[in-house]
């Protein structure tokens, strides 16, 4: 039984790679791995944390004056 493997991609080819779909990929040992899109919950949580950190930074700055 033989196993067929796809040829590995060089890092230079990875940097120039664009399949036209907008899909993002990671390059791991010459193999492209598709990066999943961000979930709605993760996007919401990230936004909420950004707002929290921005607001907490302004509070500390304001109290120092």
C-alpha positions as CSV (number, residue, x, y, z in Angstrom):
1,X,0.0,0.0,0.0
2,X,1.4,3.4,-0.9
3,X,0.5,6.7,0.5
4,X,0.5,9.7,-1.8
5,X,1.5,13.0,-0.2
6,X,1.2,16.4,-1.7
7,X,4.4,18.3,-2.3
8,X,5.5,20.7,0.5
9,X,5.3,24.4,-0.2
10,X,8.4,26.6,0.4
11,X,8.0,29.6,2.7
12,X,8.6,32.0,-0.2
13,X,5.8,30.4,-2.1
14,X,3.5,30.6,0.9
15,X,4.2,34.3,1.2
16,X,3.2,34.8,-2.4
17,X,0.2,32.4,-2.3
18,X,-3.3,33.8,-3.0
19,X,-6.1,31.5,-4.0
20,X,-8.5,34.4,-4.5
21,X,-11.0,33.3,-1.9
22,X,-9.9,35.5,1.0
23,X,-9.3,32.3,3.1
24,X,-6.4,32.7,5.5
25,X,-3.8,29.9,5.9
26,X,-1.1,28.9,8.3
27,X,2.1,27.4,7.0
28,X,3.3,24.4,9.1
29,X,6.3,22.4,7.9
30,X,5.5,23.2,4.3
31,X,1.8,22.3,4.5
32,X,-1.0,24.9,4.3
33,X,-3.7,24.6,7.0
34,X,-6.9,26.7,6.6
35,X,-7.5,29.0,9.5
36,X,-11.2,28.9,10.7
37,X,-13.1,32.1,10.7
38,X,-13.8,33.9,14.0
39,X,-17.0,32.9,15.8
40,X,-19.6,35.5,16.7
41,X,-19.1,34.9,20.4
42,X,-15.3,35.3,20.0
43,X,-15.8,38.6,18.1
44,X,-18.2,39.9,20.7
45,X,-15.9,38.9,23.6
46,X,-12.9,40.5,21.9
47,X,-14.8,43.8,21.4
48,X,-16.1,43.8,25.0
49,X,-12.6,43.3,26.3
50,X,-11.3,46.1,24.1
51,X,-13.9,48.5,25.4
52,X,-13.2,47.4,29.0
53,X,-9.5,48.0,28.6
54,X,-10.0,51.4,26.9
55,X,-12.3,52.5,29.6
56,X,-10.2,51.3,32.5
57,X,-7.1,53.1,31.0
58,X,-9.0,56.4,30.8
59,X,-10.2,56.0,34.4
60,X,-6.6,55.5,35.6
61,X,-5.4,58.5,33.6
62,X,-8.2,60.7,34.8
63,X,-7.6,59.9,38.4
64,X,-3.9,60.6,38.2
65,X,-4.6,64.2,37.1
